[in-house]
């Protein structure tokens, strides 16, 4: 089995599972001594959302009328419903397990392994739906950090804190808010006013919802907190 796991054709899948275990161990250690690893990553990553936002339409009227491809993709992958680090762990697990299962089955039948790039593509395509399914299940069973029975439309009028990246029009960033039950939700936010920016750590007021993206303005009252 060790020889199988260390085969060059299986390297991407073995690395994915090792990385998944390492992230879990680090999350446990960081949680014991302070903020969890997921919190540190959300507040310390480079502006990844800005780079993703460059792929989305920047025309304000288009964003008003139809959901952007980015917002559709984010919603489909459960991004905003579950923290990004958890979804990444789900992806790593699915990618590694699918890849190794594929290679093991093939080796049992033919005594050969697929080249790593070919097997990697198959595993990647299989892992993406697992992120959506696994994210949906986790959103329901996580200890009331991401899900409640409240309507997402009720988030309008609440204060949120930008947790990752800089929010720009057409380039949403992840934010955290609390509902009336003091339960946390992760959403994607962009400025309501063209040209404004909300850097990580900013507090904003949610003013409206468009598809899976929320529009916000700067917090008009420092006494208001999430």
Residue pairs with C-beta under 8 A, 6 or more apart in sequence:
4 10
4 103
4 104
4 107
5 14
5 100
6 14
7 103
7 113
8 116
9 103
9 113
9 114
9 115
9 116
9 119
10 99
10 100
10 103
10 113
10 116
10 119
11 116
12 95
12 99
12 116
12 119
12 120
12 123
13 95
13 96
13 97
13 98
13 99
13 100
13 103
13 119
13 120
13 123
14 96
14 100
16 92
16 93
16 95
16 96
16 99
17 92
17 93
17 96
17 97
17 100
19 92
20 89
20 92
20 93
20 96
23 37
23 85
23 88
23 89
23 92
24 89
26 37
27 36
27 37
27 38
27 85
30 36
30 37
30 40
31 37
37 85
38 83
38 84
38 85
38 86
41 84
41 85
41 164
42 83
42 84
42 85
42 163
42 164
42 174
43 163
43 164
43 200
43 201
45 164
45 165
46 165
47 165
47 166
47 173
48 164
48 165
49 164
49 165
49 166
49 167
49 171
49 172
49 173
49 174
49 188
50 165
50 166
50 168
50 171
50 173
52 70
52 171
53 70
53 168
53 170
53 171
53 172
54 171
55 69
55 70
56 68
56 69
56 70
56 71
56 170
56 171
57 63
57 68
57 69
57 170
58 169
58 170
60 169
60 170
60 194
62 68
63 169
63 170
63 210
63 213
64 210
66 211
67 75
67 210
67 211
67 212
67 213
68 170
68 211
68 213
70 172
71 172
71 188
71 210
71 211
71 212
71 213
72 211
72 212
74 80
74 172
74 188
74 212
75 211
75 212
76 132
77 87
77 128
77 131
77 132
77 135
78 87
78 131
78 132
78 135
78 136
78 139
79 87
79 135
79 174
79 188
80 174
80 186
80 187
80 188
80 212
81 135
81 136
81 139
81 146
81 147
81 186
82 135
82 138
82 139
82 142
82 146
82 186
83 146
83 186
84 164
84 174
86 135
86 138
86 142
87 131
87 134
87 135
90 130
90 131
90 134
90 135
90 138
91 127
91 128
91 130
91 131
94 123
94 126
94 127
94 130
94 131
94 134
95 123
95 124
95 126
95 127
96 123
98 122
98 123
98 126
98 127
98 130
99 119
99 120
99 122
99 123
102 114
102 119
102 122
102 123
103 113
103 114
103 119
106 112
106 113
106 114
107 113
113 119
114 122
138 146
139 146
139 147
140 147
144 183
145 183
145 184
146 184
146 185
146 186
147 183
147 185
148 179
148 181
148 183
148 185
150 179
150 180
150 181
152 185
152 187
152 209
153 209
154 179
154 180
155 177
155 179
155 185
155 187
155 206
155 209
155 214
156 206
156 207
156 208
156 209
156 214
157 205
157 206
157 207
158 177
158 178
158 179
158 205
158 206
158 226
159 177
159 203
159 204
159 205
159 206
159 219
159 224
159 225
159 226
160 175
160 176
160 177
160 187
160 189
160 203
160 204
160 205
160 206
160 214
160 216
160 226
161 175
161 176
161 177
161 201
161 202
161 203
161 204
161 226
162 173
162 174
162 175
162 189
162 198
162 199
162 200
162 201
162 202
162 203
162 204
163 173
163 174
163 175
163 176
163 186
163 200
164 173
164 174
164 200
165 173
165 174
165 200
166 173
166 197
166 198
166 199
166 200
167 173
167 175
167 189
167 190
167 191
167 197
167 198
167 202
167 204
167 216
168 190
168 191
168 196
168 197
169 190
169 191
169 193
169 194
169 195
169 196
170 190
171 190
172 188
172 189
172 190
172 213
173 188
173 189
173 190
173 198
173 200
174 186
174 187
174 188
174 189
175 186
175 187
175 188
175 189
175 204
175 214
175 216
176 184
176 185
176 186
176 187
176 226
177 184
177 185
177 187
177 206
177 226
178 184
178 185
178 226
179 185
187 206
187 214
188 212
188 213
188 214
189 198
189 204
189 206
189 213
189 214
189 215
189 216
190 213
190 214
190 215
190 216
191 197
191 198
191 215
191 216
191 217
192 207
192 208
192 215
192 216
192 217
193 217
196 217
196 218
198 204
198 216
198 218
202 218
202 219
203 219
203 224
203 225
203 226
204 216
204 217
204 218
204 219
205 216
205 217
205 218
205 219
205 220
205 224
206 214
206 215
206 216
207 215
207 216
207 217
208 214
208 215
209 215
